[in-house]
């Protein structure tokens, strides 16, 4: 009987280590692995802006996987999101009019419930005034 209790305690400990706390409740919504704010990435009326109001395109690539991030304008900036719930190392490229404006490597980590996303900002606006 004591051996069975010890065995159950070991099993419960292993489950807690492997899956996090047993009483942890995870939300079912998906989280973006990559989030990029592009300052100055939105276009004016009549410009090259697409239907979302952004003149930029953002793409994340990892080996054979490619994700065209969803970009939406808010004022003069664009916010781009993608790589939903997918950990890994990605090369994220921001481009406009077939010209690369920024390219960098980011790492998206696994979390207890969701990915721990990589967030950063790219400015297309010159500081010179």
Secondary structure, 3 states (H helix, E strand, C coil): CHHHHHHHHHHHHHHHHHHCCCCCCCCCCCCEEEEEEEECCECCCCCCCCCCCECCEEEEEECCEEEECEEEEECCEEEEEEEECCCEEEEEEEEECCEEEEEEEEEEEECCCCEECEEEEEECCCCCC
